[in-house]
Amino acid sequence: MTTPDKKPDFSNVQTTVTSTEQVRPDFSNVQTTVTSTEEIVGGEGGGGSTGEQTYTIEKGDTLSHIAKRFYGKAKFWRHIHEANRDTIEDPDRIFPGQTIKLPAIDVDGDGDLDDPSAD
């Protein structure tokens, strides 16, 4: 009579698994401060203008409408957004009461910055 085949015994087998994926650092507590040494320079003539003025957003305003009003063309909204990156995260989301800077830009293409308050 033949004895049935004995099944292998794996009861003492041990395993360890390690991963090559690195643990990602936690940056949730990181804080930063930005200080600029940039100086806003006004136009020529020594008129005392800084070349920039502020504007308080009103209900219904968009950056395009503000650009059209102060610079004559809506396409200059990007310049307003760029000058206000610290307060305007999304150019489509501005709020009444928000005060923004209207930078001096070259609207007439002559190479000189034009003051938005000058008509």
C-alpha positions in Angstrom: 0.0 0.0 0.0 1.3 3.4 -0.8 1.3 6.3 1.6 -0.3 9.5 0.4 2.1 12.3 -0.6 2.8 14.5 2.3 1.9 18.1 1.8 4.5 20.7 2.3 4.4 22.6 5.6 4.6 26.4 5.2 3.6 27.3 8.8 7.0 28.6 9.7 7.5 30.8 6.6 8.1 34.5 7.3 8.2 37.4 4.9 9.1 41.1 4.9 8.0 43.7 2.3 9.9 46.9 1.8 9.0 49.6 -0.7 11.3 51.8 -2.8 8.8 54.6 -2.7 10.1 57.4 -0.5 7.9 59.0 2.2 6.9 62.4 1.0 7.8 65.3 3.3 5.0 67.2 5.0 5.0 70.9 4.0 1.7 71.8 5.5 3.3 73.9 8.2 5.6 75.9 5.9 5.2 79.7 6.0 6.8 82.3 3.8 7.2 86.0 3.6 8.1 88.0 0.5 9.7 91.4 0.6 10.3 93.3 -2.5 12.9 96.0 -3.2 11.1 97.0 -6.4 10.5 100.7 -6.7 7.7 102.1 -8.7 9.1 104.9 -10.9 6.8 107.6 -12.3 7.0 109.3 -15.6 9.3 112.1 -16.6 8.9 115.8 -15.5 9.1 115.4 -11.8 5.4 115.9 -11.3 5.4 113.8 -8.1 3.3 111.1 -9.6 4.2 107.5 -8.7 2.9 106.3 -12.1 0.3 104.3 -10.2 -3.0 104.9 -8.6 -5.5 102.8 -6.7 -9.1 101.9 -7.5 -11.8 100.4 -5.3 -13.8 97.7 -7.1 -17.5 98.3 -7.4 -20.3 95.9 -8.0 -20.4 94.7 -11.6 -16.7 95.6 -12.3 -14.4 93.3 -14.2 -10.7 93.8 -14.8 -11.5 94.3 -18.5 -14.0 97.0 -17.8 -11.6 98.7 -15.4 -8.8 98.5 -18.1 -11.1 100.0 -20.8 -12.1 102.8 -18.4 -8.6 103.8 -17.4 -6.4 102.7 -20.3 -8.9 102.9 -23.2 -8.6 99.2 -24.1 -9.9 96.1 -22.3 -6.8 94.1 -23.3 -4.8 95.8 -20.6 -6.6 93.8 -17.9 -3.6 91.5 -17.7 -1.4 94.4 -16.6 -3.9 95.2 -13.8 -3.9 91.5 -12.7 -0.1 91.3 -12.8 0.2 94.4 -10.6 -2.2 92.9 -8.1 -1.1 89.3 -7.9 -0.8 89.7 -4.1 -4.5 90.4 -3.8 -6.1 89.0 -6.9 -5.6 85.2 -7.2 -8.1 84.6 -9.9 -8.8 87.5 -12.4 -12.4 86.3 -12.8 -13.0 86.7 -9.0 -12.8 90.3 -7.8 -15.0 91.7 -5.1 -16.7 95.0 -4.4 -14.7 96.9 -1.8 -11.4 95.4 -2.9 -8.7 98.1 -3.5 -6.4 97.4 -6.4 -3.4 99.2 -8.0 -3.7 100.6 -11.5 -0.1 100.5 -12.8 1.4 102.9 -15.2 1.8 101.1 -18.6 2.7 102.1 -22.1 -0.8 102.3 -23.7 0.2 104.4 -26.7 3.3 102.4 -27.7 5.8 105.3 -27.5 8.0 103.5 -25.0 7.0 105.7 -22.0 4.8 104.6 -19.2 1.4 106.3 -19.1 -0.2 107.3 -15.8 -3.8 105.8 -15.6 -5.0 109.0 -13.9 -3.9 111.2 -16.8 -6.6 111.7 -19.4 
